[in-house]
């Protein structure tokens, strides 16, 4: 039986907990953030007790069908979903006060710092005891939840980017989808100039939106670089690939009157409605997360769309993976049930149930089933075989989505992921606002990010040595 309630398990636990959050000190106990975990993980064991889940609530058939499956696997465990999005400070306070939820649902890029703080526990015993086959999960997804060789999360949904374009605007400008997929940056710059329309300094058509600041990691990876080393210890924000990618992507905006002009026009669009920028012929092309294909198909099925993967400068498909994961908080009172839930929710059986439920809804609505990206390669392959045709251009969009999902990269977990992200965002924004050159901004970000990484790793190693 599932219950929902609003708010955290406990109120903010006072000055001591707040101090822990602000200083970044460990909130768990024991090496590796174990928090006293003494659960008996056994896939055959009968479970009982309560399981409170923070950061997740079932809102559609994909969620509810998997919840039903997971509950059937948990037997007599009473599941309680804490309503609302994850509030990291609220969660850390609950852990510090000794009253954490039993299970946490978080973005994968939050796992590293939570693990470093000791707020969540390593999952080796959970994985072994429940027989979770980590080889089923995409390597890029597992990398995002692995800190210093320890897995701290079980990956769930996967999120990738796809090149989306207005086919009519492309044809009118005499350019193809290949000119805006990133494979040839000079061609993409030229296509942007051909696609954009401006009168008296006022944009009426955005040529290309290079999606800064959030997509700098994607563009850097597409150029063969990375913003951080594979072991998560060394910032590489001032690499030549990053500098070149930022310079080029900012130039896309400068050719259209600057980022502020593009952003103002972009923000005025009915992004989730039938008056979106593709349906109204006011955007030539942009990379965008795959879920937007469904939005467009729902609200503007007749929009003149064209799709491709994002491409590296060598012409190969690439996507920067994101997504969610299940983690077990330090000090949890029912780690065995938490582990069983994480295994069940990410299993092929659960995803099969979700796909069946979504397919039934889509058939009832007379609309195509476009698939679900799960992070589990076995489930992805099975669900891909259930996809139904929506005709062109939508079938091409789904094909691009799955090709992108097979060619993902990611940044590794690190103990300063929030500080690293902020340093990168600040650098890009300073360039977009004309306050610094790419070289200057990224050099400053490099120093800030490396300092945060050094401090984070030092605290982690100090705690592990206690």
Secondary structure by P-SEA (a helix, b strand, c coil): cbbbbcccccccccaaaaaaaaaccccccccccccccccccccccccbbbbbbcccccccaaaaaaaaaaaaaaccbbbbbbcccccaaaaaaaaaacccccbbbbcccaaaaaaaaccccccaaaaaaaccccccccaaaaaaaccccccccccccccbbbbbbcaaaaaaacccccccccccaaaaaaaaaaacccccccccccccccccccaaaaaaaaaccccccccccccccccaaaaaaaaaaaaaaaaaccaaaaaaaaaaccccccccccccccccccccccaaaaaaaacccccbbbbbccccccbbbbbbccccbbbbccccccaaaaaaaaaaaacaaaaaaaaaaaaaaaaaacccccccccccaaaaaaaaaaccccccaaaaaaaaaaaaaabbbbbcccccaaaaaaaaaaaaaaaaaccccaaaaaaaaaaaaaaaaaaaaaaaaaaaac
